[in-house]
């Protein structure tokens, strides 16, 4: 909205992250910060190939389940997409990594937005 409260419409050119990075000669990324108020699945889809190639990537996501739902998506899809891309997902509070990886979708809706970090899943060593 504008300062006077009226709604304004703007056209924005959207490009897939994979295409942009390929054109710039970037094959892998190390860190991705995502704060897109409901468009998290679009970002992950648009960077799918790059994220698959980026073996040491970490992804920081500010996730607001209400915004994801308002955008017509299911917040569980964000978690599922990260897991399918080979990432473990952790909840980050203002002190540290607070929990081990989520093996199932955590009950985030009651907490409002959360900061998550997704790190590449490492093979478990066999003892």
Contact map, one row per residue, 1 for C-alpha under 8 A:
1111111100000000000000000000000000000000000000000000000000000000000000000000000000000000000000000000000000000000000000000000000
1111111100000000000000000000000000000000000000000000000000000000000000000000000000000000000000000000000000000000000000000000000
1111110000000000000000000000000000000000000000000000000000000000000000000000000000000000000000000000000000000000000000000000000
1111110000000000000000000000000000000000000000000000000000000000000000000000000000000000000000000000000000000000000000000000000
1111111000000000000000000000000000000000000000000000000000000000000000000000000000000000000000000000000000000000000000000000000
1111111100000000000000000000000000000000000000000000000000000000000000000000000000000000000000000000000000000000000000000000000
1100111110000000000000000000000000000000000000000000000000000000000000000000000000000000000000000000000000000000000000000000000
1100011111000000000000000000000000000000000000000000000000000000000000000000000000000000000000000000000000000000000000000000000
0000001111100000000000000000000000000000000000000000000000000000000000000000000000000000000000000000000000000000000000000000000
0000000111110000000000000000000000000000000000000000000000000000000000000000000000000000000000000000000000000000000000000000000
0000000011111000000000000000000000000000000000000000000000000000000000000000000000000000000000000000000000000000000000000000000
0000000001111100000000000000000000000000000000000000000000000000000000000000000000000000000000000000000000000000000000000000000
0000000000111110000000000000000000000000000000000000000000000000000000000000000000000000000000000000000000000000000000000000000
0000000000011111000000000000000000000000000000000000000000000000000000000000000000000000000000000000000000000000000000000000000
0000000000001111101100000000000000000000000000000000000000000000000000000000000000000000000000000000000000000000000000000000000
0000000000000111111100000000000000000000000001100000000000000000000000000000000000000000000000000000000000000000000000000000000
0000000000000011111110000000000000000000001001100000000000000000000000000000000000000000000000000000000000000000000000000000000
0000000000000001111111000000000000000000000001111100000000000000000000000000000000000000000000000000000000000000000000000000000
0000000000000011111111100000000000000000000000000000000000000000000000000000000000000000000000000000000000000000000000000000000
0000000000000011111111110000000000000000000000000000000000000000000000000000000000000000000000000000000000000000000000000000000
0000000000000000111111111110000000000000000000000000000000000000000000000000000000000000000000000000000000000000000000000000000
0000000000000000011111111110000000000000000000000000000000000000000000000000000000000000000000000000000000000000000000000000000
0000000000000000001111111100000000000000000000000000000000000000000000000000000000000000000000000000000000000000000000000000000
0000000000000000000111111100000000000000000000000000000000000000000000000000000000000000000000000000000000000000000000000000000
0000000000000000000011111110000000000000000000000000000000000000000000000000000000000000000000000000000000000000000000000000000
0000000000000000000011111111100000000000000000000000000000000000000000000000000000000000000000000000000000000000000000000000000
0000000000000000000011001111100000000000000000000100110000000000000000000000000000000000000000000000000000000000000000000000000
0000000000000000000000000111110000000000000000000110110000000000000000000000000000000000000000000000000000000000000000000000000
0000000000000000000000000111111100000000000000000110010010000000000000000000000000000000000000000000000000000000000000000000000
0000000000000000000000000001111100000000000000000000010111000000000000000000000000000000000000000000000000000000000000000000000
0000000000000000000000000000111110000000000000000000000011110000000000000000000000000000000000000000000000000000000000000000000
0000000000000000000000000000111111000000000000000000000011110000000000000000000000000000000000000000000000000000000000000000000
0000000000000000000000000000001111100000000000000000000000111000000000000000000000000000000000000000000000000000000000000000000
0000000000000000000000000000000111110001001000000000000000111100000000000000000000000000000000000000000000000000000000000000000
0000000000000000000000000000000011111001000000000000000000001110000000000000000000000000000000000000000000000000000000000000000
0000000000000000000000000000000001111111000000000000000000000000000000000000000000000000000000000000000000000000000000000000000
0000000000000000000000000000000000111111000000000000000000000011001100000000000000000000000000000000000000000000000000000000000
0000000000000000000000000000000000011111100000000000000000000011111111101000000000000000000000000000000000000000000000000000000
0000000000000000000000000000000000011111111000000000000000000000000100100000000000000000000000000000000000000000000000000000000
0000000000000000000000000000000001111111111100000000000000000010000100000000010000000000000000000000000000000000000000000000000
0000000000000000000000000000000000000111111110000000000000000000000000001000110010000000000000000000000000000000000000000000000
0000000000000000000000000000000000000011111111000000000000000000000000000000000000000000000000000000000000000000000000000000000
0000000000000000100000000000000001000011111111100000000000000000000000000000000000000000000000000000000000000000000000000000000
0000000000000000000000000000000000000001111111110000000000000000000000000000000011000000000000000000000000000000000000000000000
0000000000000000000000000000000000000000111111110000000000000000000000000000000000000000000000000000000000000000000000000000000
0000000000000001110000000000000000000000011111110000000000000000000000000000000000000000000000000000000000000000000000000000000
0000000000000001110000000000000000000000001111111110000000000000000000000000000000000000000000000000000000000000000000000000000
0000000000000000010000000000000000000000000111111111000000000000000000000000000000001000000000000000000000000000000000000000000
0000000000000000010000000000000000000000000000111111100000000000000000000000000000000000000000000000000000000000000000000000000
0000000000000000010000000011100000000000000000111111110000000000000000000000000000000000000000000000000000000000000000000000000
0000000000000000000000000001100000000000000000111111111010000000000000000000000000001000000000000000000000000000000000000000000
0000000000000000000000000000000000000000000000011111111000000000000000000000000000001100000000000000000000000000000000000000000
0000000000000000000000000011000000000000000000001111111000000000000000000000000000000000000000000000000000000000000000000000000
0000000000000000000000000011110000000000000000000111111110000000000000000000000000000000000000000000000000000000000000000000000
0000000000000000000000000000000000000000000000000011111110000000000000000000000000000000000000000000000000000000000000010000000
0000000000000000000000000000010000000000000000000000011111000000000000000000000000000000000000000000000000000000000000110000000
0000000000000000000000000000111100000000000000000010011111100000000000000000000000000000000000000000000000000000000000110000000
0000000000000000000000000000011100000000000000000000000111110000000000000000000000000000000000000000000000000000000011110000000
0000000000000000000000000000001111000000000000000000000011111000000000000000000000000000000000000000000000000000000011100000000
0000000000000000000000000000001111000000000000000000000001111100000000000000000000000000000000000000000000000000001111000000000
0000000000000000000000000000000011100000000000000000000000111110000000000000000000000000000000000000000000000000001110000000000
0000000000000000000000000000000001100000000000000000000000011111000000000000000000000000000000000000000000000000111100000000000
0000000000000000000000000000000000101101000000000000000000001111100100000000000000000000000000000000000000000000111100000000000
0000000000000000000000000000000000001100000000000000000000000111111100000000000000000000000000000000000000001001110000000000000
0000000000000000000000000000000000000100000000000000000000000011111110000110000000000000000000000000000000011001100000000000000
0000000000000000000000000000000000000100000000000000000000000001111111000000000000000000000000000000000000001001000000000000000
0000000000000000000000000000000000001100000000000000000000000001111111100000000000000000000000000000000000000000000000000000000
0000000000000000000000000000000000001111000000000000000000000011111111111110000000000000000000000000000000000000000000000000000
0000000000000000000000000000000000000100000000000000000000000000111111111110000000000000000000000000000000000000000000000000000
0000000000000000000000000000000000000100000000000000000000000000011111111000000000000000000000000000000000000000000000000000000
0000000000000000000000000000000000000110000000000000000000000000001111111000000000000000000000000000000000000000000000000000000
0000000000000000000000000000000000000000000000000000000000000000000111111100000000000000000000000000000000000000000000000000000
0000000000000000000000000000000000000100100000000000000000000000000111111110100000000000000000000000000000000000000000000000000
0000000000000000000000000000000000000000000000000000000000000000100110011111110000000000000000000000000000000000000000000000000
0000000000000000000000000000000000000000000000000000000000000000100110001111111000000000000000000000000000000000000000000000000
0000000000000000000000000000000000000000000000000000000000000000000000000111111100000000000000000000000010000000000000000000000
0000000000000000000000000000000000000000100000000000000000000000000000001111111110000000000000000000000000000000000000000000000
0000000000000000000000000000000000000001100000000000000000000000000000000111111111000000000000000000000000000000000000000000000
0000000000000000000000000000000000000000000000000000000000000000000000000011111111100000100000000000000010000000000000000000000
0000000000000000000000000000000000000000000000000000000000000000000000000001111111110000000000000000000000000000000000000000000
0000000000000000000000000000000000000000100100000000000000000000000000000000111111111000000000000000000000000000000000000000000
0000000000000000000000000000000000000000000100000000000000000000000000000000011111111111100000000000000000000000000001000000000
0000000000000000000000000000000000000000000000000000000000000000000000000000001111111111100000000000000000000000000000000000000
0000000000000000000000000000000000000000000000000000000000000000000000000000000111111110000000000000000000000000000000000000000
0000000000000000000000000000000000000000000000010011000000000000000000000000000011111110000000000000000000000000000000000000000
0000000000000000000000000000000000000000000000000001000000000000000000000000000001111111000000000000000000000000000000011000000
0000000000000000000000000000000000000000000000000000000000000000000000000000000001111111100000000000000000000000000001111000000
0000000000000000000000000000000000000000000000000000000000000000000000000000000001100111110000000000110000000000000001111000000
0000000000000000000000000000000000000000000000000000000000000000000000000000001001100011111000000000110000000000000111100000000
0000000000000000000000000000000000000000000000000000000000000000000000000000000000000001111100001111110000000000000111000000000
0000000000000000000000000000000000000000000000000000000000000000000000000000000000000000111110001111100000000000011110000000000
0000000000000000000000000000000000000000000000000000000000000000000000000000000000000000011111111110000000000000011110000000000
0000000000000000000000000000000000000000000000000000000000000000000000000000000000000000001111111100000000000000011000000000000
0000000000000000000000000000000000000000000000000000000000000000000000000000000000000000000111110000000000000000000000000000000
0000000000000000000000000000000000000000000000000000000000000000000000000000000000000000000111111100000000000000000000000000000
0000000000000000000000000000000000000000000000000000000000000000000000000000000000000000000111111100000000000000000000000000000
0000000000000000000000000000000000000000000000000000000000000000000000000000000000000000011110111111000000000000000000000000000
0000000000000000000000000000000000000000000000000000000000000000000000000000000000000000011110111111000000000000000000000000000
0000000000000000000000000000000000000000000000000000000000000000000000000000000000000000011100001111110000000000000000000000000
0000000000000000000000000000000000000000000000000000000000000000000000000000000000000000011000001111110000000000000000000000000
0000000000000000000000000000000000000000000000000000000000000000000000000000000000000001111000000011111000000000000000000000000
0000000000000000000000000000000000000000000000000000000000000000000000000000000000000001110000000011111111000000000000000000000
0000000000000000000000000000000000000000000000000000000000000000000000000000000000000000000000000000111110000000000000000000000
0000000000000000000000000000000000000000000000000000000000000000000000000000000000000000000000000000011111000000000000000000000
0000000000000000000000000000000000000000000000000000000000000000000000000001001000000000000000000000011111100000000000000000000
0000000000000000000000000000000000000000000000000000000000000000000000000000000000000000000000000000010111110000000000000000000
0000000000000000000000000000000000000000000000000000000000000000000000000000000000000000000000000000000011111110000000000000000
0000000000000000000000000000000000000000000000000000000000000000100000000000000000000000000000000000000001111111110000000000000
0000000000000000000000000000000000000000000000000000000000000001110000000000000000000000000000000000000000111111100000000000000
0000000000000000000000000000000000000000000000000000000000000000000000000000000000000000000000000000000000111111000000000000000
0000000000000000000000000000000000000000000000000000000000000000000000000000000000000000000000000000000000111111110000000000000
0000000000000000000000000000000000000000000000000000000000000001110000000000000000000000000000000000000000011111110000000000000
0000000000000000000000000000000000000000000000000000000000000111100000000000000000000000000000000000000000011011111000000000000
0000000000000000000000000000000000000000000000000000000000000111000000000000000000000000001110000000000000010011111100000000000
0000000000000000000000000000000000000000000000000000000000011110000000000000000000000000001110000000000000000000111110000000000
0000000000000000000000000000000000000000000000000000000000011110000000000000000000000000111100000000000000000000011111000000000
0000000000000000000000000000000000000000000000000000000001111000000000000000000000000000111100000000000000000000001111100000000
0000000000000000000000000000000000000000000000000000000001110000000000000000000001000011110000000000000000000000000111110000000
0000000000000000000000000000000000000000000000000000000111100000000000000000000000000011100000000000000000000000000011111000000
0000000000000000000000000000000000000000000000000000001111000000000000000000000000000111000000000000000000000000000001111100000
0000000000000000000000000000000000000000000000000000000000000000000000000000000000000111000000000000000000000000000000111110000
0000000000000000000000000000000000000000000000000000000000000000000000000000000000000000000000000000000000000000000000011111000
0000000000000000000000000000000000000000000000000000000000000000000000000000000000000000000000000000000000000000000000001111100
0000000000000000000000000000000000000000000000000000000000000000000000000000000000000000000000000000000000000000000000000111110
0000000000000000000000000000000000000000000000000000000000000000000000000000000000000000000000000000000000000000000000000011111
0000000000000000000000000000000000000000000000000000000000000000000000000000000000000000000000000000000000000000000000000001111
0000000000000000000000000000000000000000000000000000000000000000000000000000000000000000000000000000000000000000000000000000111
